[in-house]
Every structure is written in structure tokens, then in C-alpha cells.
Amino acid sequence: MNRVLGFVLVAIALAASAPRAAQVQTEELTRLVSLRLEGDALRLCGASSPADLARAQALLGRGVRPGEGFTRAWLAQTTAEWLAEQGVATLQAAG
């Protein structure tokens, strides 16, 4: 199995599993893995809110192609920044 496919399988398993654990299954093996994501990895794999999905659809609708172009566009801006750009107010936690 190539490394990219392996990463995609892990990302899909993480998106569909309980926090902090994922079952990764291929034809050759099944493993339960625990990954701590932060930074860009968390921004990519942890994006699952309705606003994240709307933003992803908007990027694709603008003609941003899946792959490196999408990844660069996604990481260039946060969903909160995108929502503000769309004129959508967001709540901020008191600090």
C-alpha cells in the first residue's frame, strides 16, 4: 500500500471514529491506532462542522481542485475567517 493511500485511510478512520482512537483496516491488517493531531493536521482531519463542510463545498465550487491546491487553500484561512468574509457572525468564547 502506498503512503498516500495509508494516510487517506487513517484520515477517513479518524473522521468516523471516537476521539483519540481509530481503526485502520486494509487487506493486510487491522490496527487500532491512537493519534494526537495538532496544527495543520488537526485543521485538515478535524474539519467536520457544518461550516467546515460549507467552506469545503465553496472551495470546490470556486474550482479549487482536490489535492495540494485544496490543502493550500484550506490552510490559508480558518473557517472563522471564511465565515466573517461571508458576513456570518460567530460567537467568541470569553477569555
Sine and cosine of phi, psi and omega as CSV:
sin_phi,cos_phi,sin_psi,cos_psi,sin_omega,cos_omega
0.00,0.00,0.70,-0.71,0.00,-1.00
-0.98,0.20,0.29,-0.96,-0.10,-0.99
-0.91,0.41,-0.61,0.79,-0.01,-1.00
-0.90,0.43,-0.72,0.69,0.03,-1.00
-0.87,0.49,-0.65,0.76,0.04,-1.00
-0.87,0.50,-0.68,0.74,0.02,-1.00
-0.91,0.42,-0.66,0.75,0.02,-1.00
-0.88,0.47,-0.67,0.74,0.04,-1.00
-0.88,0.47,-0.65,0.76,0.04,-1.00
-0.90,0.43,-0.69,0.72,0.00,-1.00
-0.88,0.47,-0.68,0.74,0.02,-1.00
-0.91,0.42,-0.68,0.74,0.01,-1.00
-0.90,0.44,-0.64,0.76,0.02,-1.00
-0.90,0.43,-0.66,0.75,-0.03,-1.00
-0.90,0.43,-0.50,0.87,-0.09,-1.00
-0.98,-0.19,0.00,1.00,-0.12,-0.99
-0.93,-0.37,0.04,-1.00,0.08,-1.00
-0.93,0.38,0.46,-0.89,0.03,-1.00
-0.83,0.56,0.63,-0.78,0.11,-0.99
0.96,0.26,0.00,1.00,0.04,-1.00
-0.56,-0.83,0.57,-0.82,0.02,-1.00
-0.53,-0.85,0.58,-0.81,0.10,-1.00
-0.99,-0.17,0.85,-0.53,0.02,-1.00
-0.96,-0.29,0.84,-0.55,-0.06,-1.00
-0.79,-0.62,0.75,-0.66,0.12,-0.99
-0.78,-0.62,-0.02,-1.00,0.05,-1.00
-0.89,0.45,-0.48,0.88,-0.10,-0.99
-1.00,0.00,-0.46,0.89,-0.13,-0.99
-0.37,-0.93,0.29,-0.96,0.18,-0.98
-0.74,-0.67,0.79,-0.62,-0.02,-1.00
-0.67,-0.74,0.58,-0.82,0.16,-0.99
-0.99,-0.13,0.86,-0.51,-0.04,-1.00
-0.88,-0.48,0.45,-0.90,0.07,-1.00
-0.85,-0.53,0.85,-0.52,-0.03,-1.00
-0.83,-0.56,0.69,-0.73,0.12,-0.99
-0.97,-0.25,0.93,-0.38,-0.02,-1.00
-0.98,-0.18,0.58,-0.82,0.10,-0.99
-0.47,-0.88,0.17,-0.99,0.04,-1.00
0.87,0.50,-0.68,-0.73,-0.06,-1.00
-0.88,0.47,-0.61,0.80,0.01,-1.00
-0.88,0.48,-0.67,0.74,0.03,-1.00
-0.93,0.38,-0.64,0.77,0.01,-1.00
-0.89,0.45,-0.54,0.84,0.01,-1.00
-0.99,0.11,-0.79,0.62,-0.09,-1.00
-0.98,0.18,-0.41,0.91,-0.06,-1.00
-1.00,-0.04,0.01,1.00,-0.03,-1.00
-0.97,0.22,0.96,-0.27,-0.05,-1.00
-0.54,-0.84,0.07,1.00,0.00,-1.00
-0.96,0.27,0.30,-0.95,0.08,-1.00
-0.83,0.56,-0.60,0.80,0.02,-1.00
-0.92,0.39,-0.64,0.76,0.06,-1.00
-0.87,0.49,-0.69,0.72,-0.01,-1.00
-0.91,0.42,-0.65,0.76,0.03,-1.00
-0.90,0.44,-0.65,0.76,0.03,-1.00
-0.90,0.44,-0.68,0.73,0.02,-1.00
-0.88,0.47,-0.69,0.73,0.03,-1.00
-0.90,0.44,-0.61,0.80,0.03,-1.00
-0.91,0.42,-0.66,0.75,0.05,-1.00
-0.87,0.49,-0.73,0.69,0.01,-1.00
-0.90,0.44,-0.63,0.78,0.03,-1.00
-0.90,0.43,-0.47,0.88,0.06,-1.00
-0.98,0.21,-0.11,0.99,0.01,-1.00
0.99,-0.13,0.12,0.99,0.08,-1.00
-0.94,0.34,0.83,-0.56,-0.08,-1.00
-1.00,0.09,0.58,-0.81,0.08,-1.00
-0.84,0.54,0.51,-0.86,0.00,-1.00
0.91,-0.40,-0.59,-0.81,-0.08,-1.00
-0.88,0.47,-0.66,0.76,0.00,-1.00
-0.87,0.49,-0.70,0.72,0.03,-1.00
-0.90,0.43,-0.70,0.72,-0.01,-1.00
-0.87,0.49,-0.72,0.70,0.02,-1.00
-0.89,0.46,-0.69,0.73,0.01,-1.00
-0.90,0.43,-0.65,0.76,-0.02,-1.00
-0.90,0.44,-0.71,0.71,-0.06,-1.00
-0.97,0.23,-0.24,0.97,-0.02,-1.00
-0.96,0.28,-0.27,0.96,-0.10,-1.00
-0.46,-0.89,0.56,-0.83,0.09,-1.00
-1.00,0.08,0.29,-0.96,0.06,-1.00
-0.90,0.43,-0.60,0.80,0.04,-1.00
-0.88,0.48,-0.67,0.75,0.05,-1.00
-0.90,0.44,-0.67,0.75,0.02,-1.00
-0.89,0.45,-0.69,0.73,0.02,-1.00
-0.87,0.49,-0.68,0.73,0.02,-1.00
-0.88,0.47,-0.65,0.76,0.04,-1.00
-0.88,0.47,-0.52,0.85,0.01,-1.00
-0.99,0.12,-0.08,1.00,-0.01,-1.00
1.00,0.10,0.33,0.94,0.00,-1.00
-0.99,-0.14,0.83,-0.55,0.01,-1.00
-0.97,0.26,0.62,-0.78,0.06,-1.00
-0.84,-0.54,0.46,-0.89,0.03,-1.00
-1.00,0.07,0.64,-0.77,0.06,-1.00
-0.91,-0.41,0.71,-0.70,0.06,-1.00
-0.93,0.36,0.59,-0.81,0.04,-1.00
-0.92,0.38,0.70,-0.72,-0.05,-1.00
-0.95,-0.32,0.00,0.00,0.00,0.00
